[in-house]
Amino acid sequence: MNGHSLLIQAMVYLAAGVISVPIAKRLGLGSVLGYLIAGVLVGPFLLNLVGEPGEVQRFAEFGVVILLFLIGLEVRPALLWRMRTTIFGLGAAQLLATAGLVMAAALAFGLDWRVGFAVGLILAMSSTAIVLQSLEERGLRQGPVGEASFGVLLFQDLAVIPLFALLPLLAPAGAIPAAPGAHDAGLLASLPGWARALAQMAAVGAVAVGGRYLTRPMFRFIAAARLREIFTASALLLVVAVAALMELVGLSPALGAFLAGVVLAESEFRRELETDIEPFRGLLLGLFFITVGAGLDAGLVMAHPVLILGLVAGLIALKTLAMYAAGRLFRHAHRTALTTAVSLAQGGEFAFVLLGFVLGARIMDAELARLLTAVVAVSMAATPLVSAAYERLVLARRPDRKEPERLAFDEADPDVIVAGFGRFGQIATRLLIANGFKVVLLDSSIDSIDLVRRFGWRVHYGDASRLDLLRTAGAEKARLLVIAIDDRDKATEMVAAAKQAFPNLAIMSRAFDRSHAYELLDAGADEVEREMYEGSLNFGRHALVRLGLSERRALKAAVLFREHDRALFNQLRPIAGQGEPYIAATRASRETFERLISAEMAKLDDEEDDGEAQAVITRPSDRLESHRERV
């Protein structure tokens, strides 16, 4: 390899991506398939323009590390608690169901049960990079499909660590492990198993403690220098250092980066870290997909096309069946469960790592490992095609609608910007306009905009979570931002981003429930309103009237309920998201809450009784009769 070979490899890979991805996108195949096709074309088994992927592949794998770090930044403790059933319930069900079905198929092919079990666990993994990028391109990243897919992928990533401990136990008795691989290398290679386990736990603890108590002062010190490139370099340094530490102790670098991201999820620098690292993620992931395509043994595929395509089809069918059954078991709708299952039906990046690991542990032979590597790579390449076929044949989606006309922002110095002009935002907007305030309306729903423009509303099309759109709409001069979008997570992200970008802008946001209201306030919202709260309270007031209470008494009951609930909301805010302590405090306060309401209403009854007695004495007829008696 000459001195220019690494640069030549990188140049060829990048050129292949630049040419093939736009073509693939125009053909409706998606960017991931474009990268994979580019890799197959320039790889050593077809055109052989660069030889073995070599150092470029090692460099490109860092894209997966950065992806896991960015995912970790999104995994706040409150989110983990809210998604605990999806992550540890649905995720575990998918892993076990897939491993069981694949193991049964392996036994049918005559493999030993140990090998079948290892193959089942390895092929149960799905591609985090491909799935998330595919969902993003198809507009499914937010919503039930995106949440279910994210939870399952997160569980799979977490399961890799125990798999490295479990898989060597499947080696046949007397098998001699091969030379240490990537996950056995480093300072711990000569240590006994218990010492390695202690060192690995110590490394994980060091990442958790250091990320919580050391990185924040470091980032504050660097931010004070006001040098953007140094902050970016420090962010990359953090990811590289954690990944290197994990590799040194024999753990997955990607899982280490994920752990670092989780630790920093509550940091005030989270937004800045995401913004600085995001460009590297896209570039390196593209390079990673190209090297995956280049590493595909096209000769093996050409020699056994029916076998490999049959195995790929079987793998996709079994994984779809397992994920669909798990989704229905956890009461997901048929459409959600099936869409999630199809999205997760391929092999994953960690399968390549685990296959190399079990090969070194003498659990399977090299020929089987080569065959499974080809099956995983082909299944990843087939994902965009399977997803496209599923959308056209099963979902029967309507053709994409044309974007509505983009109106110019000619409202000079607006008072209010309303993000989301649905059923919630429309009522608030009408009240604001009726009182003479100048309002700019933003919405991203084509159907909603087409409808409300017919009624004369001037609604601007665009994603209000983009800071550049808010700035163009006049956020720097507006007095108030009203967030009324129908997306829980995006609303929280918008509050945090807008608060940081426009510190003088007051922010009011629609909340889905009490826990979401706490999240919005913690993110920087000045005021929140639970979307069903006032409507439910008024509904209850009318129910009281139907049951015989007077209008005055029912109104007083609603007012008292609102006042005490507001006080309870503020009282419980410090422990929101703490699980059992919050539940226990809520349960204890409910009795006090009901007792206070009952006491206030009893006091009102006494006042009404006294008022009625006084009214009886002072009625005009009573006063006239009393006067006659005196005469």
C-alpha positions, 0 to 999 in steps of 0.5 A: 500500500503506497503513501497515497492509498488511503487518500485514493480510497477515500476519494473513490468512496466519496466520488461513488457516493456523490454520484450514486446517491442522487441517482438512487434518490431520483429513482425512489430507492433512498440514500442508504441503498445508493451508498450500498450500491456504490460500495458494491461497484467500487469494491474488490469483488466487482470493479476493484477500484480501491482494493480491500476497504482496510483503513477506510472501513475502520474510519467509517465505523466511527460513523456508527459510534457518533450515531450512538452518541447522538442517540444517547443525547436524546435519551433523557432519564424521563424519556427512558422512564416513559419508554420503559415498556417499549425498550425493555418489554417490546425490545426483549420480546423481539430479541427472544422471539427472533432468536427462537425462530432463527434457531429453529430454522438453523436446527432444521438445516442441521446445525448444532443447537449451540451454533443455532442459538448463536446465529439466532442472537446475532441475526436478531440485531437490526441496523440502527443506522439504516432504520433511523435514516429510513424512518427519517426519510419516510417521515415516520421518525416521530410517532408510534412507529418511530417510537417502537422502532427506537425502543427496540433498537435501543434494547438491541444496542444495550444487549450487545454487552451481555452478548459478549459475555454469553456467546463464549459459553456456547463454544463446544467443550475443548474448543481453543479460542482463536487469537484475541479479537477486537473485543478481547484485545488491549490491556485486559487480554491476559487477565482472568474473566473476573478481573476483566469484568471488574475492569469493564465495570470500572470503565463504565463507572468512569464514563458515567461519573466523568461525564456527569462531573468533569465534562460540564466544567470542561465545556464551560471553560471551552465555551468561555473562549468563544471559539466554535472550532475548539468546541467542535474539536472538544466534542469529537475528543470526548466521543473518541476518548470514550470509544477508545476507553471502551475498546481498550477494556474489550467493550463496544466503542459504540455502546461507550459512546451511547453511554456518554451521550446518555450521561450528557443528555441533561447537560446545558450543552446538549444542543450545542453538541448535537449541532456540532457533531451532526455533520460528521454523523451524516458523512461518516455514516454514508462512508460506512454504508459504502464500505459495507457494500464494498465488503460484500463478497459478490463472488460468494453471492454469484456462486450461490445466488439462490441459497443467499437470496433464499436465506435473506428472504427467510431472515426478513420473513422470520424477523417480520413475523417475530416483531409483528407478534411482539408488537401485537402482544404489547397491544400495538395497532395492526398497522403500527406493528406491521410497519415497525416489523418491516422496518426492522427486518434486516441484519445489523451493524453489530452482526458483523462484529458479533460474527467475528467474535464468535468465529474467534471463539470457535463457535462456528466455522469460517465458511458459515461466518462468510455466508452469514456475513453475506446474508446480513449485508444483502438484507441491509441492501434490500431494506430500502427495496422492501420498505418501498414495496411495502409502502406501495403494495400494503400501505397503499399510500396516497400520492405525495401532495404538492406543497402549498404555496409559500407566502412571504412574511410581510407581517412587520414586527409581529406580536405573536408567532403561533406554531401549529394551526390545528384545533388547539392553535386556532382558538387561541389565535382567534382570541389574540386577533380579536384583541388587536394583536398581530399574529404569524401562523406556521404549520407543516400539515399540507392538508390543514393549510389547504383547508384553512386557507380556503377560509381566509387564514394566512398560514405559512408552510414550514417546520416551525422547529427550524430556528431559521424559519422562526427567525424569518417569521420575526421571532427576534422582534415578537413578544410571544411564541405559542407552540401548539403542535401535535408532537410531544417530543418536538414541542419540548425540543422547540421550547429548548431551542427557541429559549436558547436562540431567542432569550427575550421571547416569551414561550407558551406551549401546549402540553399533552399531560402533566408529565409533558407539562413538567418537561416543557417547563424544565425546557424553558417554557414560561407557561404551559396548558394541558390540552384536555384540562380546561375542556375536561374541567368544564365538562365536569362542571356541566355534569354537576349541573345535570346532577342537580347542583346550581350553576353558582355551586358548580362554577365554584367547585370548578374554580376550587378544583383549578386552584388546588390542582395548580398548587398541587402541580407546583408542589410536585414539580421538584420530584416529577419523573422520579417514578415511585416517589412521584407516584407515592406523593401523588397518591398521598396528596390526592386524599388531602386534595379531595378533603380540601375541596369537600371542606371548601364546598361545605363552607359554601353550603353554610354560607348559602344556608345563612343567605337563604335564611336572611333572604326569608326574613327580609322578603318584602311580604315578611317585612309588611306582615311584621309592620302590621303586627306592630301597628 
